């Protein structure tokens, strides 16, 4: 999916990411890719909501929190949001 993003095909990256999350809802890699796709598409609010949904699912299903890499990605999104 990064290849789609790198080629300016963010809408397709979002579709692929959504499908990946549907197929593997507990996959942190799938959620990170979808978060990155939403960011590339300019939808920061949806990227943050996706992280929140992922965090809630991980906690409710496995008693786990998102990895530091995923948390760092979301912090980056929030820090770099336009004012």
N, C-alpha and C positions, 0 to 999 in steps of 0.2 A: 503493500500500500504506500509506503514512502515514495515509490516510483511514481504512482499516480499523482501524489502531491507535488513532487519535483517537476512534473510535466504540466502543472496547472490544472489538473483534473480533480479538484477537491470535491466536487459534487459526487463523482464516481467513488472517490475514496470514502466519503461518508456512507454511501450505499454498501460498499464492501465491508466497512467497519461495523455497520449495523447488522449485517448478515452474520459476521463473525461472532458478534456478541450474542445474537440469537442462538447460534449453534453451540457456543461455549460460554455461557453466562458467567462462569467463575474464572475465566481466563483473564488475568490482569493484562497480558500482552494485547488481547483483543480490545479491551477497554482503553488502554493507552493509545492504541492506533486510532480508535474512534475519536478520542479526545483531540489528538493531533489533527485529524481530518476536520473536525468541527472548527478548530482554530484556523486551519488553512482556508476554510470556507468563510471565515470572518464571523463565526457564530460563537463568540467567547462565552456568552451566557449558557448556551447549550453544552459547551465543553465542560463548564463548571458543574452543571446539573448532572452530566454523565459521570463525572467523578463522584459526586455525592451519591448517586444511585449505585455505583460500583462499591463504594465504601460501605453503604448500608447492606448491600447484598453479601459482601464478604463477611461482615460482622454477624449478620443473622444466620448465614449458612455454615460458617466455619469458625466464628469467633476470632477472626483475624482482621487486621487493619491493612490498608494498602501499603505497598512497599515504599521505601524512601524515594526511589526513582519516580514513582507515580506522584507522590506528594510534591516532589521538587518540580515536576512538570506543571502541576496545577499552580504552585506558587509562582512559577515563571509566567503563566497565563495571567494571573491576577496582577502581578507587578507590572507587566507590560501592556495592560489594557489602556486603551485611549481615554483621555480625560474628557 
